[in-house]
């Protein structure tokens, strides 16, 4: 069922400021044409209006920063509340626990994920940063949970349920459901031109299936080698940040070996992925960067060192790899 259109009031303050500023310039322009008695009045009023716009814009910007901080705090509190609620439900059956999860996931605007960190600027949010409860639940009641998740991945299910269900299937390698994920997602993926609505759950289905296949991540690596979709590349390149592993290091290596050009923003994601793999000690990130002089050069040094610091790595490790060609 389509969502009703919502009104966006964010532009109203700027519209008002624009009208005030236009009025100020109007008065300033026509000031010489006014009678002497009104010229002084018009000049003071135009200056007052311009000052009001500057103060108003400064206030609006500052208020926006405060609102952003408040929203972040609210999201963190809601994550904590979800976790505490799940702890309270520890004595309940998986049916009752997953009924609660289903209600929450179906009603929130963001896409819930079990992985941390969530993709930035994607509408994703980490459902809970502590997985101990789910680890125990899946270990104790795997068959019942598989049965529940089977209903979540039905074609008509809410996209948030599909995404969260495939997170469970992939993270805990619930192979009983993996073939159904591939059956649904592969035809849509091969058609190309994924919509924003479908991209998340389709790629998460492919990832979850790939976690269950042997060798692990085979189909994921095939997609990365062959795709020309910038957004698919971006989605896959964030996986090593969430779950660094030797298999994903090989996927990044294969991606860099392609003949196709790589967009600058995706190259930054490659550097971030390499830093994550290096910190997790599943790959030698310095050697991996040095292996591709055609991809990385002196102009990338500042970005690589900055990202290296963000991952609490030592930038000095990078000395000598950015050599002029």
N, C-alpha and C positions, 0 to 999 in steps of 0.2 A: 504494500500500500504506500503510495507516494507521500512524502512528508508535505504538510501544508507550507506554503511560502511564508517565510518570516520576514518582518520588516527590519531593515538595518538602519539603526539610528546613529551609527558611528560617524557618519559624514555631516550630521546636522550642525555640530559646533563649528566645523570648518566652513560650512555654507554661511553661517551667521557672521563669522569673522570676515569672510569674503565680502559680504554685503557692507559691513561696517568699513572695511578698508576701501572699498569702491566709493562709498559715501565721502570718506576723508579726502581721497584724491579728487573727487568731483568738486568738493568745496575749495580745495587748493587750486584747482584749475580755473574755476570761475570767480575766485576771490577778487582779481583786479577789475572784473566787470560789475561788481556789486557797488552799491552806494557806500560812500566813505564811512557812514555810521555802522555798516554791517561788515566791512572788511576786517576790522580787528576781531570782531566776534567770530567770523568764519575761520580766521587763521587759528585762533585758540581752540576752536571746536575741532578742526581737522587734526591738529597736533594731539589733542586729547584722545581722539578716536584711534589714531595710529598707535599711541602708547597703550591704549586699552587692548588693541589687537595683539601687540607684542606680549603684554602681560597675560592675556587670555591664552595665547598659544603656548607660552611657557608653562602656565598652570595645567593646560590640557595634557601636554607631554609628560609633565611630572606625575599627574594623576594616572596616566596610562602606565607608567613604570610601577607605581604603587599597586595598581590593579593586577598587573602581571605577577607581582610578587605574592599578592594575596591569593591569586588563583593557583600558583605553584604550591603554596602552603596548604590550601584546601585539598589539592590532589594528593599531597603526601599524607594528610590526615585521613582521607578516604581510603587510601591503600592500607594504612594502619588499622582502620576500622574493619576493613574486609578481612585482614589477617586475624584480628582479634575475634571477629565473628566466626571465622572458620575454626579457630581454636576452641571456641565455645561449643561448636557443633561436632567436636571430636568424638562424642559418644554416639552420634547419629550414624545412620547407614549411608553408603554412597549415594543412594537415591535421594535422600533428603539434602545432602550436601550439594550435589550437583543440581538439584532443583533451585537452590539458592543462587548458585553460580549462573544458571541459565537466566534467572530473572534479572540479575544485575547486568549480565553481558548484553541482554536483549534491549535494555532500556538506556544504556549510556551511549553518548554520541561518539566516543573514542573507541578505537579497536583494542580490545584487551589482549595482552600477550603474557606468556609465562617467562619470556626471555628478557634478560637485562644486559645492557640498557635498551629501551625502546628506540625505534628509529626516530631521529629528530625530524620535525616538520612533516610528519606523515600521518598524524592523527592517532598514532599508537600510544598506549600507556601500559606500563608494566603492572599486571594485575596484583601481584604480591612479590616482594623481594625475598621472602623466606619460603622455600619449597619443602621444608621438613614435613609439614602436614601432608602435602600431596604425595611425597615420597612414601610415607607410611601407608597412606590410603591405597595407592596403586599397588603396593607390595602385598597388602593384606587382602584386597578385593579386586584382583585384576579382571576376572570374568564379568563381574557386575558392572565395572566401569566401562569395559569394552562394549557391553550391551547398551549402556546409556549413551556413550559417544557415537555409537552407530546411528542413533536417532538424530544427533546433532549435525551429522555430515550429510543428511539427506538434501537433495538438490534444492528444495524449497525452504530450507532453514535460513534463518537470519545470518547475514554475512559475518557478524561478530561471533556467533556460535560456531560457524564453520572454521573461522580463524582459531578460536580458542581450542576447539576440539582437535584440530590438526596440530596445535602446539603440544597437547597431551600425547597424541599418537606419536609425533616425532621425538619428543623429549624422552618418553618412556619406551619408545620402539615397540609399540603395540601392533605387531605385524598382522594380526587378524583383520585389521581395518585398512592396511596400507594399499592393497590392490584397488579398493573402492575409491580411494583418494586419486589414484592415477587414472582410473576409468573416467572420472568426472573432469579432472583438470587438464589432462593431456590434449584432448580435442580442442578445448578453448585456447590453450597455449599455442597450438600449431596454427590456429586461424590467424594469429597475430593481432595487432592493434587492440591490446587489452585496455578496457576502460578503467578509469580510476576506481569504479565501484567493484570491479572483479579482480583487479591486479593483486591485491593483498591476499585474499583467500586462495586464489589459483596458485600463486607462487608458494604460499605456505603449504598447500597440499603437495606440490612437487617436492618441496624441502622435506616434509614429513615422510613421504614415500621413500625419498632418497636416503633418509636415516635408517630405514628398515631394510633396504636392499643390500646385497653383497656383490661386489665390494661397496661399502658405504659411499654415498654421494656420487655414484656413477652418473646417473641421469642429470644430476645438478651440474656436474662438470661438463657434460655434453651440451646442456643449454648454454652455459657460460661461453663455451668455445664457438658456438654457432649463432647466437643471438646478435642482432644488430639494433635491438631496442635499448635505447639509452636508459630508460627507467627500470627495465629488468636487470640490466647490468648493475645499476645503483642498488637495487634491492638485494641482489646476491652478494655484492661486495661488503655489505654490512654484517653478513653472517659470521665472518671470522672475528668481528668485534664482540659478538654475543656468545659464540661457542668456538673459541680457537682450537684447531686440531690440525694434525699433519695432513689430513685429507683436504681440508680447506686451503692449506698452504699450497698444495699441489694445484688446486683449482685456480688460485691467484696466479701461480706461475704460468699455467696454461693460458690464462687470460692475457698476460703480458706477452706471451709468445705469438699471439695472433698477428696477422698482417694488418688487420683493420686498425685505423686510428682510434685513439681513446680521448674522449673529451676531458678538458682540464679538471672539471669538478669530479669526474670519476677517478682521475689520477690521484686526486687528493684522498678519495676514499680508499684507493689502493694503498697509499702510504699509511693511512690509519689502520687498515687491515694488517699490513706488514708489521706495524708497531705492536699491535695486539698479539700477533703470532710470536713476535720476538720476545715480548714480555712474558708470555705463557711458556716460553722455551720449547715450542713445538717446531720452530723454524729459525734459521739464522737470517734475521731481517736485513742485516748489513750486506750479507752475501747476495741476498735476493735482489736488493736494489742495485747493487754493483753489477749484477748479471745483465742488466738491461740499460746500457748507456744511451741507447736510442730513445728510451722512454724518459729517463731521468738525467738531468744535467745540472749545470750551475744554477740555472734559474729556479730549480726546485729546492735548493739547499735550505733556504730560509723556512719554507713550509715543512720540510722533513724535520728540521731541528725543532721547530715549534711543536709539531705533533709528538716528536720523541719526548720532549719535556712533559707534555700533557699526560704521557703514559709512564711518568717517573723513570724514564730511561736516560742514559747519559749521552748527550749529543756528541761528546768527544769520540764516541765509537764510530761516528760517521766521517771522521776526518780522512781525507784521501780518496773518498769514493766519488766525489763530484769534481772530476777532472775536466778541463776544457778539451773540447774535441778539435 
